[in-house]
Amino acid sequence: MSGDVIPVLAAIDPWRWQAHPEVWFLVLAILALGWWATRVIGPRVVPVGQPVVTSFQRRAFVVATILLLASADWPVHNIAEAHLYAVHMVQHLMITFIVPPLYLLAVPAWLVRLLVLEGGVGSRVLRRMAHPVVAGVAFNGLVALTHWSGVVQLSFDSGAFHYSLHLALFGLALLMWVPVASPLPELRISVPGQMIYLFLMSIIPTIPAAWLTFAEGVVYKHYDDGFEMWGVSVQSDQQAAGLIMKLLGGFYLWGIIVVKFIGYSRIHHRKNQKMRPADGRHLDLHRRSADPEPVE
C-alpha cells in the first residue's frame, strides 16, 4: 500500500457523527401530523363512544417511526452509503418491507376516507396506483433501478438525489403494501390473493440478488476505497448484500404468508363448523326423516 493511501484510510471514521436534518424534519413532520390527526381532527369526526385510534394503531405508529429514524439517521445511514452495501440492503428492507406496512396499519380508516374523498380525483388515482399489478411493477422496477451502478454512484455523489430516491422508494412501498395492509377494506385483495401477491413480491428480487451474489469483480466502485469495515472485503460485502436481499427479505415475506395462511385456515374451519350440524343432531334428523310418524 502506498504511503499516500495510508493517511486517507486512517482518516476514515465510519462512526463519526453526522447530522441529518432532513431526516429529523421528516420524522418531526410525521409526529406532528399524527398528533394533529388524533388530537384535533379525530374528536371532531369520529362518533362519540368510538375510539379515535386503537392501542394497536398507536403502537404500530410508534414502532414505525422509531424504525424509520433508526434506518435513515446516523450511524446506519452513513455506514450504508459509504462503507457496506450489505447494511444498505438492510436499510432498504427497513424502509420498504417493515416501516410502510406498519404505518398503513397505524392509520385509522376514518382518516384515509377524510383525506381521499370517495368518488373524487384522489380516490380514483389511489385505486389505480394501488392496484396490485401497477403497484407491484412500479415498486420492483424502482428497486431494480436502484441497483444500477450509475444510480448508486449518483446517489452517493448527490445528497438531494439520494434523499429523493429514498422518498420515492418509501412512497411506492406504501402503494405496494396497500393490497395487503390498507386501512380501507375495499382496497385490500382477498387473503388467498394476498398470499400469492406476497409470494410474487419475494420472487421478483431474486434476479438482482443473484446478480449481486455471483458478480465477478467490484460492482460499485465507490465502496472499493481500500477501507474494510469489520474486515469485510468488497466482494464479501456484495455477496452478503445479495443474500440479505433474497433470503432475509424472502423469509420475512414468507413469514407473513404463513401467518395469513394459518389465520385464513382457522376462519375457514370455523365457518365450516357452523355450517355443518353436529353428528348427533345430523343422525337424529336423518332418523326422523326416514321413520314416518304413526297415524292415530
Rosetta blueprint (number, residue, H / E / L):
1 M L
2 S L
3 G L
4 D L
5 V H
6 I H
7 P H
8 V H
9 L H
10 A H
11 A H
12 I L
13 D L
14 P L
15 W L
16 R L
17 W L
18 Q L
19 A L
20 H L
21 P H
22 E H
23 V H
24 W H
25 F H
26 L H
27 V H
28 L H
29 A H
30 I H
31 L H
32 A H
33 L H
34 G H
35 W H
36 W H
37 A H
38 T H
39 R H
40 V H
41 I H
42 G H
43 P H
44 R H
45 V H
46 V L
47 P L
48 V L
49 G L
50 Q L
51 P L
52 V L
53 V L
54 T L
55 S H
56 F H
57 Q H
58 R H
59 R H
60 A H
61 F H
62 V H
63 V H
64 A H
65 T H
66 I H
67 L H
68 L H
69 L H
70 A H
71 S H
72 A H
73 D L
74 W L
75 P L
76 V H
77 H H
78 N H
79 I H
80 A H
81 E H
82 A H
83 H L
84 L L
85 Y H
86 A H
87 V H
88 H H
89 M H
90 V H
91 Q H
92 H H
93 L H
94 M H
95 I H
96 T H
97 F H
98 I H
99 V H
100 P H
101 P H
102 L H
103 Y H
104 L H
105 L H
106 A H
107 V L
108 P L
109 A H
110 W H
111 L H
112 V H
113 R H
114 L H
115 L H
116 V L
117 L L
118 E L
119 G L
120 G L
121 V H
122 G H
123 S H
124 R H
125 V H
126 L H
127 R H
128 R H
129 M H
130 A L
131 H L
132 P H
133 V H
134 V H
135 A H
136 G H
137 V H
138 A H
139 F H
140 N H
141 G H
142 L H
143 V H
144 A H
145 L H
146 T H
147 H L
148 W L
149 S H
150 G H
151 V H
152 V H
153 Q H
154 L H
155 S H
156 F H
157 D H
158 S L
159 G H
160 A H
161 F H
162 H H
163 Y H
164 S H
165 L H
166 H H
167 L H
168 A H
169 L H
170 F H
171 G H
172 L H
173 A H
174 L H
175 L H
176 M H
177 W H
178 V H
179 P H
180 V H
181 A H
182 S L
183 P L
184 L L
185 P H
186 E H
187 L H
188 R L
189 I L
190 S L
191 V H
192 P H
193 G H
194 Q H
195 M H
196 I H
197 Y H
198 L H
199 F H
200 L H
201 M H
202 S H
203 I H
204 I L
205 P L
206 T H
207 I H
208 P H
209 A H
210 A H
211 W H
212 L H
213 T H
214 F H
215 A L
216 E L
217 G L
218 V L
219 V L
220 Y L
221 K H
222 H H
223 Y H
224 D L
225 D L
226 G L
227 F L
228 E L
229 M H
230 W H
231 G H
232 V L
233 S L
234 V H
235 Q H
236 S H
237 D H
238 Q H
239 Q H
240 A H
241 A H
242 G H
243 L H
244 I H
245 M H
246 K H
247 L H
248 L H
249 G H
250 G H
251 F H
252 Y H
253 L H
254 W H
255 G H
256 I H
257 I H
258 V H
259 V H
260 K H
261 F H
262 I H
263 G H
264 Y H
265 S H
266 R H
267 I H
268 H H
269 H H
270 R H
271 K H
272 N H
273 Q H
274 K H
275 M H
276 R L
277 P L
278 A L
279 D H
280 G H
281 R H
282 H H
283 L H
284 D H
285 L H
286 H H
287 R H
288 R H
289 S H
290 A H
291 D L
292 P L
293 E L
294 P L
295 V L
296 E L
